[in-house]
Amino acid sequence: MSSPAQPLAASLVQSVDWLAIAPPAIAAVVGLVVLVADLFVAEHRKTLLGWTSVAGLAVATLMLLPLLDGDRSTFCLTGDATVCSYTADRFTLVIQFLVLGGALLTALLSVTALKDGRKELPEGEYWFLLLSSAAGAALLPASRDLATLIVALEVASLPAFALVGLKYGDRKSSEAALKFFLSSVTATAVSLMGISFVYASTGTLYLTQVADRIQNVDGQLHTLAQTGVVLTLVGFAFKTAAVPFHFWVPDTYVGAPLPIAAYLSVIGKAVGFSGLILVTVVALPSYADLWGPALAVLAALTMTVGNVGALRQQATRAYSAVRLLAWSSVGQAGYLLVPIAAAAYSGDAEKSVGSTVAYALMYGAVNLGAFAVAALVGRTKSLNRVADYRGLYASSPLSALLLAFFLLCLAGLPPGIIGLFAKVTVFAAAVDAGLGWLAVIMAVNVVIALFYYLQWTTLLFRAPEGEPEKHRVPAPLTAAIALTGVLGIVLSGAPQLVLRFTETALF
């Protein structure tokens, strides 16, 4: 005689689409393999762990190709196959490509950094933490319930704290990790409080069900639901480094190993913004009148404070190159917020979100390239000041030309057509949504940014002080610079490909 509990247990069993979850799963499994292998690999052969991680991330990225055929969902409710916890749609695949591709480039930078680090960084732990964070970051855009969203966010964030503070005996690194940890823990606490309020109001964690039920909450729970929405947005504002929740960024980037600063500037942002898009556009479209104006104001503040902060960096100050890129990334976060805010006012939210995703892809490629060249210069100039880049063209012509190209892309100037195209799509999203005032503020900020990007670019081609110092470029670093350069040039030749891909059926 069967137990009454058996049918209930059977109803809770969910089928798993292993192909759909393959990209984050492969990154996680390779991370575990590397951690165990570290116990058995001799000290002089630790580089094998790095190349295993690079290969694992490359395979995880390639596993996105079979998913292009159509949307796939898994971990769905047995009574309703349309309500799922994991969905591999176009939006998911684009963000996963950015995350895993960015992690792959970070891994290439890290192979050289660990070799140069003179045992300052424990290799096994480093690769395990990087792969774990990449797995969480790849899981997040596929999350379609609030619990999975928060778990993915923390799996991406917690290893990043450790990576920032992993240098042995480095006070700067420890301080950076502490600031990053405290700000992120605060963000998580606020987000969890907001999500618990949303759950109490709607009785569900699934994003599509939240979208339906939150419109019809009981009158007594209306204030609770509104408070939940506000707290959830504040939590994600921390994750995206939006002003005034950006204070941790410059010190964290300076204290972290340079590849990890590059990782945070691109993958960290992809995580925050994809989570913000899922919460606002998918789960809370009925509260657009609340989050739309809030994100518009945050966008204006973030781009202004970020660009002014970058403008104030002194070329001779220690680590000024990394600080400038850190403040620049805050300014770029402001641009990324504009289309999400526009989605609240636009009749076509998908198109607006597509502009953010397109901008994120373009920004990711060129910003990782700029950090790759900064890693090259940092091998001989440990203080990595902007002034150290003077005359780079005389010692390393190709690196100087590529850095100039990346900086012009970030500024939105030819020949960096990809950057110009990205900014035009964001402008168009703001104007189409009737946010003319925000477009004006963005135009002013683009002009401010031109000054410090061009100032750095011209420095590359000035006569060097003293004998030019030759830069020997290791193979992994060469590969990272070459990949970002090729990607930037190809996209500058055909930038419409990115927008066409991101605008079609994101959700």
Salt bridges, closest charged atoms under 4 A:
ASP17 OD2 - ARG72 NE 2.94
ASP38 OD1 - LYS46 NZ 2.55
GLU43 OE2 - LYS119 NZ 3.92
ASP89 OD2 - ARG144 NH2 2.90
ASP116 OD2 - ARG379 NE 2.63
GLU154 OE2 - LYS239 NZ 3.61
GLU175 OE2 - LYS179 NZ 3.57
ASP251 OD2 - LYS179 NZ 2.30
ASP251 OD1 - ARG323 NH2 3.04
ASP388 OD1 - ARG385 NH2 2.90
GLU465 OE2 - ARG390 NH1 3.49
GLU469 OE1 - LYS381 NZ 3.51
